[in-house]
Amino acid sequence: MFTDPLQPFTLVFVGHATADSAARAGAYEDAVVTLYADHGAQLLYRGRRSDDQDPSLPFEVHVTWFPHRAALDAYLTDARRVALLDQFGEVFTSKQVVEMQTISGLST
């Protein structure tokens, strides 16, 4: 179930990439996450599997905070993001996006 469209929420992205597409996937993500700030979103965490790990494990994981549903919608339809998708093509073999309910916050 999605949050109230006016309330902030957090999404987790998990993307899988092959050895052949990993460099392209990394370059795409390097470019596309810079667009978050223009939509009021904050990248809370971005991580990538270690080179020595099983390539069937997720390649990249993001935790992103959005101020409201319209911010996500604007990000998804951003012409620059669409252009990057056209430029890089589909870089992930599979991906999941999960809206998370906060149980406890990040510790400092």
C-alpha positions in Angstrom: 0.0 0.0 0.0 1.3 3.4 -0.9 1.6 6.3 1.5 -0.6 9.4 1.5 0.4 11.2 -1.7 1.3 14.3 0.3 3.5 12.6 2.9 7.3 11.8 2.6 8.3 8.2 1.9 11.4 6.1 1.4 12.1 3.8 -1.6 14.7 1.0 -1.8 16.0 0.1 -5.3 17.7 -3.2 -5.9 19.3 -3.7 -9.3 21.0 -6.8 -10.7 23.5 -6.5 -13.6 25.7 -9.0 -15.4 29.4 -8.7 -15.6 28.9 -7.4 -19.2 26.4 -4.7 -18.2 27.9 -3.7 -14.8 30.1 -0.8 -16.0 27.1 0.6 -18.1 24.8 0.2 -15.1 27.2 2.0 -12.8 27.6 4.9 -15.3 23.9 5.2 -15.7 23.3 5.3 -12.0 26.1 7.8 -11.5 24.3 10.1 -13.9 20.7 9.5 -12.9 21.0 9.9 -9.1 22.2 13.5 -9.6 18.6 14.3 -10.6 17.1 13.5 -7.2 18.0 16.8 -5.7 16.1 18.7 -8.4 12.9 16.9 -7.2 13.5 17.4 -3.5 14.6 13.8 -3.0 17.6 12.7 -0.9 19.8 9.7 -1.6 20.3 8.3 1.9 22.4 5.3 0.8 24.0 4.0 -2.4 26.0 0.8 -2.4 27.4 -1.7 -4.8 28.4 -5.3 -4.4 32.1 -6.0 -4.0 34.0 -7.2 -7.1 34.8 -10.5 -5.4 31.2 -11.3 -4.6 28.9 -13.7 -6.5 27.6 -11.8 -9.6 24.1 -13.2 -9.0 23.8 -10.9 -6.0 22.4 -7.4 -6.5 24.8 -5.1 -8.3 23.5 -1.8 -6.7 21.2 -0.8 -3.9 19.8 2.7 -3.1 17.7 4.0 -0.3 16.0 7.3 -1.4 13.7 9.6 0.5 11.1 11.5 -1.4 9.1 14.5 0.1 5.9 13.4 -1.5 4.5 11.2 -4.3 4.5 14.0 -6.9 8.3 14.3 -6.4 8.7 10.7 -7.5 6.4 11.1 -10.4 8.3 14.2 -11.6 11.6 12.3 -11.3 10.3 9.4 -13.2 9.1 11.6 -16.1 12.1 14.0 -16.0 13.2 14.5 -19.6 16.8 14.2 -18.6 16.1 10.8 -17.0 14.3 9.7 -20.1 17.2 10.8 -22.2 19.6 8.8 -20.0 17.4 5.7 -20.4 17.5 6.2 -24.2 21.3 6.7 -24.1 22.2 3.7 -21.8 19.3 1.3 -22.6 18.2 -1.2 -20.0 21.2 -1.8 -17.8 19.7 -4.1 -15.3 18.7 -7.7 -15.8 16.2 -7.3 -13.0 15.2 -4.6 -10.5 12.9 -4.2 -7.6 11.6 -1.0 -6.0 10.1 -1.3 -2.5 8.4 1.4 -0.5 9.6 1.0 3.0 7.9 1.7 6.3 10.4 3.1 8.8 10.9 0.9 11.9 13.9 2.8 13.2 15.9 5.7 11.9 19.6 5.8 10.9 22.0 6.0 13.8 24.6 8.7 13.8 
